[in-house]
Amino acid sequence: MGDAFLFAELVRRLNLDDGLADEAPDRMGVLLRRWQGGDLDPPYILHVDPPTLGEHLRSMEGISELFPGVIPEIGALRLFLVHIEEAVETAPEGHRHLVIGPAGVYAQPGAPPRTDHSV
């Protein structure tokens, strides 16, 4: 499964359940404008590009037993969405930058250093 497809699927799934998300310029992230019916103003920014997302999801494929009958990358995406939810729900005030960490997604007050994974 290609990285561009996984990135598009991430954005699509973030728009479910009364959410509103769209790609940031140059596909260098995702802007979360509404979360589960609540407007996010200013929006949260998930700092991930297609290659980084694909790499991260493939590193999570060992969790496929959590989602039997689902393609491993999609199972990993489903778990990744849970990590995003946890980060948004527990983010301290002003922590609107969501970044991938070793064990999930974390909210921080500032943008991480930019990587060179642009597509």
C-alpha positions in Angstrom: 0.0 0.0 0.0 1.5 3.3 -1.0 2.4 6.2 1.3 0.2 8.7 -0.6 -2.8 6.4 -0.3 -2.2 6.0 3.5 -1.9 9.8 3.9 -5.2 10.3 2.0 -6.9 7.6 4.0 -5.7 9.3 7.2 -7.2 12.6 6.2 -10.4 10.8 5.1 -10.8 9.0 8.4 -10.1 12.2 10.4 -13.1 13.7 8.6 -15.4 11.0 9.9 -17.3 11.4 13.2 -18.0 15.1 12.7 -14.3 15.9 12.3 -12.8 18.3 9.8 -9.2 17.8 8.6 -7.3 18.8 5.5 -3.8 18.5 4.2 -1.4 21.3 5.1 0.4 23.0 2.3 2.9 20.7 0.5 1.5 17.7 2.3 3.7 18.4 5.2 1.0 17.7 7.8 -2.7 17.7 8.5 -4.7 20.5 9.9 -7.3 19.4 12.4 -10.0 22.1 12.4 -12.8 20.2 14.2 -12.6 17.2 16.5 -15.7 15.1 17.3 -18.0 18.0 16.7 -15.9 20.6 18.6 -14.2 23.4 16.6 -10.5 23.7 17.1 -9.5 27.3 16.8 -6.7 27.6 16.1 -6.5 24.2 14.5 -4.2 21.4 15.7 -1.4 20.5 13.3 -0.4 16.9 12.9 3.2 17.0 11.7 3.5 14.1 9.4 4.1 13.7 5.6 3.3 10.6 3.5 6.7 8.9 3.7 6.9 9.4 7.5 3.3 8.2 8.0 4.0 5.1 5.8 7.2 4.3 7.6 5.5 4.7 11.0 2.5 2.5 10.1 4.8 -0.2 8.7 6.7 -0.2 12.0 3.4 -0.8 13.8 2.4 -3.8 11.7 3.2 -6.2 14.6 -0.1 -5.1 16.2 -2.1 -6.9 13.5 -3.6 -9.3 16.0 -5.6 -6.3 17.4 -7.4 -6.0 14.1 -7.8 -9.5 12.6 -9.0 -9.6 9.0 -7.7 -6.2 8.2 -4.7 -5.3 6.1 -1.8 -4.7 8.5 -1.2 -1.1 7.4 -4.9 -0.3 7.9 -4.9 -1.9 11.3 -1.9 0.2 12.1 -3.7 3.3 10.8 -6.7 2.5 13.1 -4.3 2.4 16.1 -2.6 5.6 15.0 -6.0 7.3 15.0 -6.5 6.2 18.6 -3.1 7.7 19.4 -4.2 11.0 17.7 -7.4 11.0 19.7 -5.5 10.5 23.0 -3.1 13.3 22.1 -5.9 15.7 21.3 -8.0 14.8 24.3 -5.1 15.1 26.8 -3.2 18.1 25.2 -2.3 20.8 27.7 -3.4 24.3 26.9 -1.5 25.7 24.0 -0.1 22.4 22.9 -1.5 22.3 19.3 1.4 20.6 17.5 1.0 16.9 17.3 4.1 14.8 16.6 4.9 11.1 16.3 6.9 9.8 19.1 8.3 6.3 20.1 5.0 5.2 21.7 2.3 7.2 20.0 1.4 10.8 19.2 2.3 13.7 21.5 1.1 17.3 21.8 3.7 20.0 22.2 3.6 23.8 22.1 5.8 24.4 19.1 6.5 22.9 15.7 9.2 20.2 15.4 12.2 20.8 13.2 11.2 20.4 9.5 12.3 17.2 7.8 13.2 16.7 4.2 10.5 14.1 3.4 8.5 16.4 1.1 6.7 14.7 -1.8 
